[in-house]
Amino acid sequence: MYTQDYDERYPPRIVGTWGTHPYITQTDPSMPGHLFYTSDGGSGGGGYWVTWMDVIYPYIKSTQVFVCPSVNSGIVNGGPAYPSYGYSIYMSYNAPGPPTHVSGITLSAVTNPAQSMMCMDYNSPYALYAQWQQIKPWLLAADPRVVRHLDGTNVLFCDGHVKWYNRTDSMMQSPTPTTSYFYNPQGTTSP
């Protein structure tokens, strides 16, 4: 529904200029960005920002959907609440947009939507930054932030289907991002 309303673009992962401050801080206490602490994994640090969760919220109308029932309120080690799902870092790369908005890529830019990961189980502040280089060590270590469902994880693909994968699945354990589900949907190995 979001893509139909926004020129067939996927949601952005964050509103603001990537890797710099200020990102737009979410001040509405009813919105996901105000409830879940997130980090860009880089120079921007962490905070309560307007993210992909906020831009799709009008279509969902619930913050509970961002917390897996297997996680205690999204809280990890007694710290701030983190969302339970990580958005693929590649979904906003190479996507033009206004200077203060990292827009999502277009539907047509995804070369293989049925095999390109958009979002996955990932109970971490890095909900804006799910990528192969970061997730693979956690899969190998059976880290519960990623594999909390019978030693596996749920993956949402760009075509809208969801599938559970054991952490040992060859596509999850692939030695390179170009042969895994974390491959850039635009068909390149880097942003």
C-alpha positions in Angstrom: 0.0 0.0 0.0 2.8 2.3 0.8 4.5 1.8 -2.5 1.3 2.5 -4.4 1.0 5.9 -2.6 4.7 6.9 -3.1 5.5 6.5 -6.7 6.2 2.8 -6.4 9.1 3.3 -4.0 9.8 1.2 -0.9 9.9 3.0 2.4 13.1 4.9 3.4 15.0 3.4 6.3 15.4 6.8 8.0 14.2 10.4 7.5 17.2 12.7 7.4 20.6 12.8 5.7 22.3 9.4 6.1 25.3 9.4 8.4 24.9 13.0 9.6 22.9 14.9 12.2 20.3 15.9 12.6 18.1 13.0 11.7 14.5 13.9 12.3 13.6 13.1 15.9 10.2 11.5 16.5 8.4 13.5 19.1 5.0 11.9 18.8 4.8 9.4 21.7 2.3 7.2 19.8 4.8 6.5 16.9 7.3 3.7 16.6 10.3 6.1 16.3 9.5 7.5 19.8 9.2 4.0 21.3 12.2 2.2 19.7 15.8 3.3 20.0 17.6 2.8 16.7 21.2 3.3 15.4 22.5 3.9 11.9 25.6 1.9 12.7 27.8 4.8 11.7 28.7 8.4 12.4 25.0 9.3 13.1 24.9 7.3 16.3 21.7 6.3 17.9 18.4 7.9 18.9 14.6 8.1 18.6 14.2 9.0 15.0 11.6 8.9 12.3 12.4 5.6 10.5 10.8 3.1 8.1 8.5 2.0 10.9 7.0 5.5 11.2 6.4 5.9 7.5 4.5 2.7 7.2 2.7 3.2 10.5 -0.4 4.8 8.9 -1.0 1.6 7.0 -0.5 -0.6 10.1 -1.9 1.5 13.0 -0.1 -0.5 15.6 3.3 -0.4 17.3 2.9 -3.9 18.6 3.7 -5.3 15.1 7.3 -4.1 15.5 7.9 -6.3 18.5 8.1 -10.1 18.1 6.0 -11.9 20.7 9.1 -14.0 21.5 10.9 -10.8 22.7 10.1 -9.3 26.1 8.7 -5.9 24.9 11.7 -5.5 22.6 14.0 -4.9 25.5 17.5 -6.3 25.3 19.7 -6.7 28.5 17.5 -4.2 30.4 18.4 -1.4 27.9 16.1 0.7 25.7 13.4 -0.9 23.6 14.6 -2.0 20.2 12.4 -3.0 17.3 12.4 -6.7 16.5 12.9 -6.4 12.8 15.8 -5.0 10.8 15.4 -3.2 7.5 17.8 -4.0 4.7 20.5 -1.4 4.3 20.3 -1.8 0.5 16.7 -0.6 0.3 17.7 3.0 0.4 21.0 2.9 -1.5 21.2 4.6 -4.8 17.7 6.1 -4.4 17.4 9.8 -5.2 15.3 12.0 -3.0 15.1 15.4 -1.4 18.3 16.4 0.5 16.7 15.7 3.9 15.1 12.3 3.0 16.7 9.0 2.2 14.1 7.6 -0.1 13.6 4.0 -0.8 14.4 2.4 -4.1 11.8 1.8 -6.7 9.9 -1.5 -7.2 11.4 -1.8 -10.7 14.9 -1.4 -9.4 14.7 -4.7 -7.6 16.1 -7.2 -10.0 14.9 -10.3 -8.1 12.2 -9.4 -5.5 11.4 -13.0 -4.6 15.1 -13.5 -3.5 16.0 -10.1 -2.1 15.6 -9.6 1.6 13.7 -6.4 2.7 13.4 -7.1 6.5 14.2 -9.8 9.0 14.1 -10.8 12.7 16.7 -8.6 14.2 16.2 -7.4 17.8 18.8 -4.7 17.9 19.2 -1.0 17.8 20.5 -1.5 14.2 17.0 -1.9 12.8 18.0 0.5 10.0 21.1 -1.5 9.0 20.4 -5.2 8.4 23.2 -6.3 6.0 25.1 -9.5 5.3 28.4 -8.3 6.8 26.7 -7.6 10.1 24.2 -10.4 10.3 26.4 -13.3 9.2 28.5 -13.5 12.4 25.3 -13.4 14.5 23.9 -16.3 12.4 27.1 -18.3 12.9 27.0 -17.7 16.6 23.3 -18.6 16.9 22.8 -15.1 18.5 19.3 -14.9 19.9 18.9 -11.4 18.5 18.7 -13.0 15.1 17.8 -16.7 15.5 15.2 -16.9 18.2 12.8 -19.2 16.4 13.9 -22.8 16.6 17.4 -21.8 15.6 16.2 -19.8 12.7 14.8 -16.5 11.6 11.9 -15.0 9.6 12.7 -13.1 6.4 10.4 -10.7 4.5 11.3 -10.5 0.8 10.8 -7.6 -1.5 7.8 -9.3 -3.3 6.0 -9.4 0.1 6.3 -13.1 1.0 7.8 -14.2 4.3 9.7 -17.4 5.0 11.5 -19.0 8.0 15.1 -20.1 7.5 17.3 -22.2 9.7 20.5 -20.3 10.4 22.5 -23.0 8.6 20.6 -22.6 5.3 23.1 -22.2 2.5 21.6 -18.8 1.5 21.9 -17.5 5.0 25.5 -18.8 5.4 26.7 -17.8 1.9 30.3 -16.7 1.8 29.5 -13.6 -0.2 26.6 -11.1 -0.2 26.1 -11.7 -3.9 25.0 -15.3 -3.4 22.9 -14.6 -0.3 19.5 -13.2 0.5 21.3 -10.0 1.6 22.3 -9.2 -1.9 21.7 -5.7 -3.1 18.4 -5.8 -4.9 19.7 -3.4 -7.5 22.2 -6.1 -8.7 25.4 -4.6 -7.3 27.7 -5.8 -4.5 28.0 -2.4 -2.9 25.9 0.8 -2.5 
